[in-house]
Amino acid sequence: MIAGAHYMIWFLFYRYVDLCMGRKPALIISDCDLQIYTPFGGYTTIRWNEVVNFESVHTKTRNLCYPIYKDDTRNKGRYLFLNMYRDAILSGYLTISEDELLKILRAHLH
């Protein structure tokens, strides 16, 4: 439990430093893929043809958007501790609303 709390503090601190102070983009949207920033080594790249939809999740502390993959095995491992935020878009770091974000992301799906 204590290790998990330290991990989350580290994760959130580095995410804040890189995104807010370092001015790295939280998302990079191109015609062929979506890149989501994570403190675990840069950007996680997700190709549009791997995704069927995007879902938003609201918790007590944050709002998140997740890709729903065509390969269901990728969806099942999402809530494991180490995979929790690898493909999550924390909408609190963005300059657009969550509804606008979902509209932009869904427009790229085939």
C-alpha positions as semicolon CSV with decimal commas, in nm:
position;residue;x (nm);y (nm);z (nm)
1;M;0,000;0,000;0,000
2;I;0,278;0,244;0,088
3;A;0,472;0,148;-0,224
4;G;0,161;0,218;-0,434
5;A;0,120;0,563;-0,278
6;H;0,485;0,648;-0,343
7;Y;0,451;0,528;-0,701
8;M;0,147;0,750;-0,765
9;I;0,316;1,054;-0,611
10;W;0,623;0,994;-0,830
11;F;0,406;0,941;-1,139
12;L;0,196;1,253;-1,087
13;F;0,498;1,468;-0,996
14;Y;0,694;1,375;-1,310
15;R;0,388;1,408;-1,528
16;Y;0,327;1,759;-1,392
17;V;0,693;1,861;-1,433
18;D;0,716;1,736;-1,792
19;L;0,377;1,859;-1,912
20;C;0,331;2,184;-1,725
21;M;0,683;2,304;-1,655
22;G;0,861;2,133;-1,945
23;R;0,580;2,216;-2,187
24;K;0,574;1,873;-2,353
25;P;0,249;1,802;-2,537
26;A;0,020;1,561;-2,352
27;L;-0,112;1,433;-2,686
28;I;0,017;1,426;-3,040
29;I;-0,258;1,355;-3,291
30;S;-0,159;1,273;-3,648
31;D;-0,342;1,114;-3,941
32;C;-0,199;0,767;-3,868
33;D;-0,170;0,752;-3,490
34;L;-0,222;0,900;-3,146
35;Q;0,070;0,951;-2,908
36;I;-0,003;0,982;-2,537
37;Y;0,264;1,115;-2,302
38;T;0,362;0,902;-2,006
39;P;0,649;0,942;-1,759
40;F;0,742;0,578;-1,830
41;G;0,972;0,667;-2,114
42;G;0,809;0,910;-2,348
43;Y;0,504;0,856;-2,562
44;T;0,279;0,553;-2,606
45;T;0,181;0,527;-2,972
46;I;-0,163;0,394;-3,065
47;R;-0,256;0,346;-3,429
48;W;-0,607;0,453;-3,526
49;N;-0,677;0,117;-3,692
50;E;-0,629;-0,056;-3,352
51;V;-0,912;0,139;-3,183
52;V;-1,291;0,108;-3,214
53;N;-1,394;0,386;-2,974
54;F;-1,289;0,607;-2,685
55;E;-1,447;0,599;-2,341
56;S;-1,433;0,853;-2,063
57;V;-1,403;0,757;-1,697
58;H;-1,458;0,992;-1,405
59;T;-1,308;0,923;-1,063
60;K;-1,299;1,131;-0,746
61;T;-0,959;1,274;-0,835
62;R;-0,940;1,288;-1,217
63;N;-1,110;1,250;-1,552
64;L;-0,963;1,006;-1,803
65;C;-1,023;0,904;-2,163
66;Y;-0,925;0,554;-2,276
67;P;-0,907;0,390;-2,617
68;I;-1,122;0,080;-2,661
69;Y;-0,916;-0,159;-2,868
70;K;-1,035;-0,399;-3,137
71;D;-0,823;-0,668;-2,969
72;D;-1,016;-0,724;-2,646
73;T;-0,712;-0,869;-2,465
74;R;-0,562;-0,518;-2,464
75;N;-0,872;-0,384;-2,289
76;K;-0,869;-0,646;-2,011
77;G;-0,523;-0,564;-1,875
78;R;-0,592;-0,191;-1,844
79;Y;-0,653;-0,181;-1,469
80;L;-0,345;-0,372;-1,365
81;F;-0,130;-0,146;-1,148
82;L;0,158;-0,094;-1,391
83;N;-0,066;-0,051;-1,698
84;M;-0,315;0,184;-1,537
85;Y;-0,210;0,508;-1,704
86;R;-0,006;0,393;-2,002
87;D;-0,282;0,462;-2,253
88;A;-0,491;0,700;-2,045
89;I;-0,545;1,059;-2,143
90;L;-0,577;1,273;-1,832
91;S;-0,805;1,545;-1,960
92;G;-0,712;1,784;-1,678
93;Y;-0,381;1,853;-1,856
94;L;-0,549;1,960;-2,180
95;T;-0,662;2,302;-2,298
96;I;-0,981;2,167;-2,458
97;S;-1,288;2,014;-2,299
98;E;-1,335;1,640;-2,271
99;D;-1,627;1,653;-2,516
100;E;-1,412;1,832;-2,774
101;L;-1,133;1,580;-2,720
102;L;-1,365;1,283;-2,772
103;K;-1,506;1,444;-3,087
104;I;-1,154;1,492;-3,231
105;L;-1,040;1,141;-3,137
106;R;-1,352;0,971;-3,273
107;A;-1,321;1,162;-3,602
108;H;-0,995;0,975;-3,669
109;L;-1,146;0,628;-3,630
110;H;-1,214;0,422;-3,943
